[in-house]
Amino acid sequence: MNARAWARRGALGLLAAALALAAALGGCEPAQRDLTILLVEYQGPEARPSADRLADELADQKLPDVFVVEGPDYAAVCVGRYRTWNDAQAREMMGRVRRVRDARGQYPFQGVMLVPVPEPAPKTSWALEEAPGVYSLYVAGWESPGRKENAQAYAAKLRKEGWEAYVYHGPRLSMVTIGAFGPDLFDDASKIGQPGGKPAIVHPKALEILRAFPYLRIEDQATPVPSTAIRIPGREAAASTRPPLPKALYRVTLSLVSTETGVAAGRGRASGVAQHESEIRPLVEALVKQLVASLGPAKRVRIGQVGLSSASPEAAELGADRAAADALAAALQRAALDRRLLILSPEATRQVLDAAGLAEEMVRKSPRLARGLKDLDFVLVGSVTATKM
């Protein structure tokens, strides 16, 4: 295969790859393990003392079943252990946790969700978050119990073979990537995130990696899904040319609205507040995780993106709507790795709405207009408000 063909294959398309992966592996479910309500994860040498202090504070507030999961330079504070995603006691506890206030009167756990009990990551010198550059090539992933150890072992194998392998552990997926690149990975990095933008991978080293690892491995099994470029976590802000937002209080609300007719409780809603522009991205990430977790281990779900609206003049003035939209796009890319989800792109969603005689703006203002759509199970809508401080 020539370099031009590899360049076409290498266009940044994590969402598309994930959707293809969902189709290829739709019948494969990870092994069940205990679930918990994850409150906070700490990193670094002070992780365990910080987790212990929080656990003690919550115990003083009479919050039951608080426990700490510890690993190398890692500690997570969790509440409760549950066996099913739709556990009534878990839903009740999440409601209670979201009402917990801190010393400033804030609600720090608005974005909590039900997740598998965290598996502490093995100590590694190859964390993707510490890699140079902005992009890396995603070649393998694990979701089943033991995923972090498996990813670490595979990265070590690749390192011994001479490849620049890195490991990233997300809330549900552990990834192994190869290489670290800047914008010169692509023929035109400015196309990234633009409507119809499909930059091609042209960096010689990246093309060499793709020739050696043309397809993703999931759970150590080959798939027909091409390996793909991803943005290194935490590098979005460094890669952005947009000026930082002024300090303000931001509220983001996301809703999953069912398109099924006759459904009384057809809306899943998640909302939270960021006290600084730097908190918008992790807030949106937490809200998306909360909505995805609320779906439980359901059959494959089709979700259309209707987008975010500015619910206050300050949100548009400060650029909070753009910041939240960028964060939402990144969060949905990661969420699309969940094999249960088929997340349509904004362009594909518009086509579905156009076929039904609906405009995006109409559905944003009145999501119930999407009821009866046959090609979607939910539409994702949201709003952003900002108050200058």
PLY file of the C-alpha trace (Angstrom):
ply
format ascii 1.0
element vertex 389
property float x
property float y
property float z
element edge 388
property int vertex1
property int vertex2
end_header
0.00 0.00 0.00
1.48 3.41 -1.00
1.89 6.48 1.20
-1.13 8.21 -0.33
-3.39 5.32 0.59
-1.99 5.26 4.13
-2.56 9.00 4.39
-6.20 8.60 3.46
-6.56 5.83 6.05
-4.81 7.88 8.71
-7.20 10.84 8.79
-8.13 11.77 12.33
-11.33 9.77 12.96
-11.55 8.39 16.48
-15.34 8.69 16.46
-15.72 6.90 13.14
-13.30 4.18 14.24
-15.16 3.70 17.49
-18.49 3.35 15.67
-17.00 0.74 13.36
-15.60 -1.03 16.40
-19.06 -1.06 17.97
-20.40 -2.79 14.88
-17.53 -5.27 14.76
-17.66 -6.24 18.43
-21.28 -5.52 19.30
-21.88 -8.94 20.81
-18.88 -8.95 23.14
-19.61 -7.74 26.68
-16.88 -7.20 29.30
-17.01 -9.30 32.42
-19.13 -7.84 35.21
-17.46 -6.59 38.35
-18.58 -4.49 41.30
-19.81 -0.99 40.57
-19.36 2.06 42.76
-19.98 5.80 42.90
-16.65 7.43 42.09
-16.20 10.77 43.89
-12.58 11.85 43.38
-9.33 10.47 41.99
-5.98 11.78 43.28
-2.57 11.43 41.65
0.93 11.88 43.06
2.75 11.19 46.33
0.01 12.89 48.41
-2.78 10.90 46.80
-3.48 8.58 49.75
-3.34 11.26 52.49
-5.66 13.48 50.40
-8.09 10.61 49.86
-8.05 9.71 53.55
-8.82 13.30 54.56
-11.81 13.44 52.22
-13.04 10.04 53.37
-12.85 11.19 57.01
-14.77 14.39 56.19
-17.51 12.42 54.47
-17.68 9.98 57.37
-18.14 12.96 59.71
-21.12 13.96 57.53
-22.58 10.48 58.13
-22.14 9.35 54.53
-22.01 5.53 54.71
-19.93 2.99 52.81
-17.08 5.35 51.88
-13.86 3.55 50.93
-10.50 4.31 49.29
-8.91 2.41 46.41
-5.12 2.79 46.42
-2.37 2.20 43.89
1.10 3.58 43.07
0.79 7.38 43.43
-2.97 6.97 43.08
-6.02 6.95 45.33
-9.75 7.12 44.61
-12.57 7.90 47.03
-15.70 5.84 46.35
-19.09 5.25 47.93
-20.87 1.88 48.01
-20.56 -1.33 46.01
-23.33 -2.45 43.66
-23.81 -5.32 41.23
-26.14 -3.80 38.62
-26.33 -0.49 36.74
-29.99 0.02 37.64
-29.59 -0.66 41.37
-32.19 1.39 43.24
-29.89 1.86 46.25
-27.17 3.20 43.93
-29.57 5.78 42.44
-30.65 6.82 45.92
-27.02 7.15 47.08
-26.04 9.19 43.99
-28.84 11.62 44.81
-27.59 11.89 48.38
-23.96 12.38 47.31
-24.90 15.14 44.86
-26.45 17.08 47.76
-23.22 17.04 49.82
-21.82 20.55 50.36
-18.23 21.55 50.97
-16.92 24.24 53.33
-17.71 26.96 50.76
-21.31 25.85 50.41
-20.67 24.38 46.95
-21.80 20.98 45.66
-18.53 19.33 44.54
-20.02 15.98 43.54
-22.71 17.09 41.07
-21.05 15.08 38.31
-20.70 11.74 40.15
-21.58 8.58 38.31
-21.78 4.84 38.72
-18.64 3.14 37.35
-16.77 -0.14 37.82
-14.67 -0.06 40.99
-11.41 1.63 39.91
-8.43 -0.57 39.16
-5.25 1.21 40.27
-2.89 1.64 37.35
0.53 -0.01 37.56
3.38 2.45 37.95
4.62 3.43 34.52
7.17 5.73 32.94
5.15 5.75 29.72
1.96 7.63 30.68
0.42 9.15 27.57
-0.36 12.34 29.51
3.40 12.89 29.92
4.30 12.25 26.28
5.63 15.16 24.22
3.58 16.55 21.37
-0.17 16.75 20.84
-1.19 13.53 19.04
-0.49 9.80 19.26
-1.64 6.71 17.32
-4.16 4.47 19.13
-3.36 0.81 18.41
-4.85 -1.30 21.25
-7.41 -1.12 24.06
-8.84 -3.11 26.97
-12.09 -2.71 28.92
-12.51 -5.97 30.84
-11.27 -6.45 34.44
-7.49 -6.39 34.56
-7.44 -3.89 31.69
-4.73 -1.67 33.22
-2.30 -4.52 33.82
-2.96 -5.84 30.33
-2.36 -2.46 28.71
0.84 -1.98 30.71
2.13 -5.42 29.69
1.40 -4.78 26.02
3.12 -1.38 26.12
6.15 -3.02 27.75
6.23 -5.62 24.96
6.12 -2.90 22.32
8.87 -0.96 24.10
11.12 -4.04 24.05
10.49 -4.28 20.32
11.66 -0.70 19.86
8.33 1.11 19.56
7.61 4.38 21.42
4.56 3.02 23.28
2.42 4.91 25.80
-0.43 3.93 28.13
-3.61 5.87 28.96
-6.21 4.72 31.50
-9.66 6.26 31.13
-12.68 5.61 33.36
-13.65 2.48 31.40
-11.00 1.94 28.73
-7.22 1.46 28.88
-5.44 2.44 25.69
-2.00 1.76 24.23
-0.71 4.28 21.71
2.51 4.64 19.74
4.42 7.81 18.97
4.03 11.45 19.91
3.52 14.05 17.20
2.78 17.72 16.73
0.51 19.34 14.12
2.95 18.16 11.42
1.33 14.72 11.84
-1.27 15.96 9.31
-1.21 17.63 5.95
-3.41 20.43 7.36
-4.08 20.36 11.11
-6.39 23.39 10.80
-9.06 21.07 9.36
-9.43 19.27 12.70
-12.82 19.97 14.24
-14.05 21.85 11.17
-17.19 20.72 9.29
-16.07 18.25 6.67
-12.48 18.50 7.88
-10.50 15.33 7.19
-6.79 15.98 7.60
-4.57 13.21 6.29
-1.65 11.72 8.21
1.58 12.48 6.35
4.36 12.23 8.97
6.81 9.52 7.78
7.22 7.97 11.25
3.45 7.81 11.71
3.01 6.11 8.33
5.65 3.57 9.37
3.68 2.84 12.58
0.43 2.45 10.65
2.06 0.01 8.26
3.16 -2.11 11.24
-0.11 -1.67 13.19
-2.84 -1.11 10.59
-5.72 -2.35 12.79
-6.81 -1.89 16.39
-6.47 -4.73 18.88
-9.27 -4.86 21.48
-9.00 -7.22 24.44
-5.86 -8.56 22.66
-7.95 -9.61 19.66
-7.52 -8.29 16.12
-10.38 -6.19 14.73
-11.15 -4.85 11.24
-11.04 -1.28 12.58
-8.06 0.83 11.41
-5.70 2.29 14.00
-6.28 6.01 14.36
-4.80 9.27 15.61
-6.01 10.71 18.91
-5.25 13.89 20.77
-3.14 13.38 23.89
-5.33 14.07 26.98
-4.75 17.51 28.42
-3.23 18.91 25.21
-6.45 20.41 23.84
-5.85 23.77 25.51
-2.20 23.84 24.43
-3.20 23.14 20.84
-5.93 25.79 20.79
-5.31 29.27 19.46
-8.37 30.72 21.19
-7.54 33.17 24.00
-8.38 32.05 27.56
-11.81 32.87 28.88
-12.22 35.62 31.49
-12.89 34.41 35.00
-16.59 33.71 35.54
-19.06 31.21 36.95
-20.23 28.80 34.28
-23.17 26.38 34.36
-23.46 23.61 31.78
-26.58 21.46 31.41
-26.80 18.41 29.15
-29.93 16.34 28.46
-30.57 13.05 26.70
-34.13 13.27 25.38
-35.82 10.07 24.26
-37.36 10.04 20.79
-39.76 7.27 21.78
-43.36 8.39 21.77
-45.45 7.85 24.86
-42.46 7.84 27.23
-43.25 9.77 30.39
-39.70 10.01 31.75
-37.91 10.48 28.46
-35.17 12.81 29.62
-31.87 12.18 31.40
-30.37 15.39 32.69
-26.96 16.30 34.10
-25.89 19.75 35.22
-22.89 21.25 36.95
-21.00 24.47 37.67
-17.42 25.44 36.81
-15.81 28.26 38.76
-13.04 28.86 36.23
-12.65 28.44 32.48
-10.13 25.63 33.04
-12.87 23.61 34.77
-15.26 23.62 31.79
-13.65 20.68 30.01
-13.53 18.30 33.02
-17.07 19.39 33.94
-18.44 18.52 30.50
-16.51 15.24 30.56
-18.10 14.35 33.91
-21.59 15.27 32.69
-21.24 13.10 29.59
-20.02 10.18 31.71
-22.99 10.67 34.04
-25.46 10.54 31.15
-23.78 7.49 29.60
-23.79 5.70 32.96
-27.51 6.43 33.32
-28.17 4.31 30.22
-26.93 1.22 32.06
-25.97 -1.96 30.17
-28.69 -1.37 27.60
-28.76 -2.56 24.01
-27.03 -0.44 21.41
-28.26 3.15 21.63
-28.32 5.70 18.79
-27.69 9.27 19.94
-27.93 12.39 17.78
-26.10 15.63 18.64
-28.33 18.68 18.51
-25.75 20.85 20.23
-25.41 23.52 22.89
-27.11 26.89 23.12
-26.09 30.03 25.03
-28.69 30.51 27.74
-27.26 33.89 28.78
-25.66 36.78 26.83
-22.51 36.47 28.93
-21.96 32.86 27.76
-21.60 33.99 24.15
-19.69 37.14 25.10
-17.09 35.17 27.09
-16.86 32.38 24.54
-18.11 29.82 27.06
-20.45 28.32 24.45
-17.51 27.59 22.12
-15.39 26.22 24.97
-18.21 23.93 26.10
-18.90 22.81 22.51
-15.23 21.89 22.03
-15.24 20.01 25.33
-18.45 18.20 24.38
-17.01 17.09 21.04
-13.92 15.69 22.78
-16.00 13.96 25.48
-18.28 12.35 22.91
-15.27 11.06 21.00
-14.20 9.21 24.11
-17.77 8.12 24.95
-18.12 6.63 21.46
-15.56 3.99 22.43
-18.37 2.42 24.48
-19.64 -0.43 22.29
-23.23 0.25 23.36
-23.26 3.72 21.82
-23.71 4.86 18.25
-23.14 8.62 18.46
-24.00 10.40 15.24
-21.91 13.36 14.16
-23.59 16.80 14.09
-23.70 16.54 10.28
-25.36 13.12 10.35
-27.82 14.33 12.99
-28.75 17.30 10.81
-29.49 14.93 7.94
-31.83 12.89 10.15
-33.60 16.05 11.32
-33.83 17.46 7.79
-35.48 14.25 6.60
-38.09 14.72 9.32
-38.62 18.40 8.45
-36.94 19.61 11.65
-34.25 22.24 12.15
-31.59 21.98 14.86
-32.65 25.26 16.41
-36.23 24.03 16.67
-35.16 20.86 18.50
-32.79 22.78 20.78
-35.66 25.02 21.89
-38.21 22.20 22.11
-36.53 18.76 22.30
-39.88 16.99 22.37
-40.20 17.74 18.65
-37.76 14.86 18.17
-40.31 12.36 19.48
-41.14 9.78 16.84
-37.80 9.91 14.99
-37.12 6.37 13.78
-33.36 6.71 13.22
-32.48 7.94 16.73
-33.15 6.70 20.26
-32.08 9.96 21.95
-31.09 13.49 21.05
-28.41 15.24 23.10
-29.13 18.90 23.81
-27.49 21.34 26.17
-27.16 24.89 27.37
-24.43 27.12 28.80
-24.82 30.11 31.08
-22.10 32.41 32.43
-22.02 35.00 35.18
-19.05 37.31 35.44
-17.33 37.32 38.82
0 1
1 2
2 3
3 4
4 5
5 6
6 7
7 8
8 9
9 10
10 11
11 12
12 13
13 14
14 15
15 16
16 17
17 18
18 19
19 20
20 21
21 22
22 23
23 24
24 25
25 26
26 27
27 28
28 29
29 30
30 31
31 32
32 33
33 34
34 35
35 36
36 37
37 38
38 39
39 40
40 41
41 42
42 43
43 44
44 45
45 46
46 47
47 48
48 49
49 50
50 51
51 52
52 53
53 54
54 55
55 56
56 57
57 58
58 59
59 60
60 61
61 62
62 63
63 64
64 65
65 66
66 67
67 68
68 69
69 70
70 71
71 72
72 73
73 74
74 75
75 76
76 77
77 78
78 79
79 80
80 81
81 82
82 83
83 84
84 85
85 86
86 87
87 88
88 89
89 90
90 91
91 92
92 93
93 94
94 95
95 96
96 97
97 98
98 99
99 100
100 101
101 102
102 103
103 104
104 105
105 106
106 107
107 108
108 109
109 110
110 111
111 112
112 113
113 114
114 115
115 116
116 117
117 118
118 119
119 120
120 121
121 122
122 123
123 124
124 125
125 126
126 127
127 128
128 129
129 130
130 131
131 132
132 133
133 134
134 135
135 136
136 137
137 138
138 139
139 140
140 141
141 142
142 143
143 144
144 145
145 146
146 147
147 148
148 149
149 150
150 151
151 152
152 153
153 154
154 155
155 156
156 157
157 158
158 159
159 160
160 161
161 162
162 163
163 164
164 165
165 166
166 167
167 168
168 169
169 170
170 171
171 172
172 173
173 174
174 175
175 176
176 177
177 178
178 179
179 180
180 181
181 182
182 183
183 184
184 185
185 186
186 187
187 188
188 189
189 190
190 191
191 192
192 193
193 194
194 195
195 196
196 197
197 198
198 199
199 200
200 201
201 202
202 203
203 204
204 205
205 206
206 207
207 208
208 209
209 210
210 211
211 212
212 213
213 214
214 215
215 216
216 217
217 218
218 219
219 220
220 221
221 222
222 223
223 224
224 225
225 226
226 227
227 228
228 229
229 230
230 231
231 232
232 233
233 234
234 235
235 236
236 237
237 238
238 239
239 240
240 241
241 242
242 243
243 244
244 245
245 246
246 247
247 248
248 249
249 250
250 251
251 252
252 253
253 254
254 255
255 256
256 257
257 258
258 259
259 260
260 261
261 262
262 263
263 264
264 265
265 266
266 267
267 268
268 269
269 270
270 271
271 272
272 273
273 274
274 275
275 276
276 277
277 278
278 279
279 280
280 281
281 282
282 283
283 284
284 285
285 286
286 287
287 288
288 289
289 290
290 291
291 292
292 293
293 294
294 295
295 296
296 297
297 298
298 299
299 300
300 301
301 302
302 303
303 304
304 305
305 306
306 307
307 308
308 309
309 310
310 311
311 312
312 313
313 314
314 315
315 316
316 317
317 318
318 319
319 320
320 321
321 322
322 323
323 324
324 325
325 326
326 327
327 328
328 329
329 330
330 331
331 332
332 333
333 334
334 335
335 336
336 337
337 338
338 339
339 340
340 341
341 342
342 343
343 344
344 345
345 346
346 347
347 348
348 349
349 350
350 351
351 352
352 353
353 354
354 355
355 356
356 357
357 358
358 359
359 360
360 361
361 362
362 363
363 364
364 365
365 366
366 367
367 368
368 369
369 370
370 371
371 372
372 373
373 374
374 375
375 376
376 377
377 378
378 379
379 380
380 381
381 382
382 383
383 384
384 385
385 386
386 387
387 388
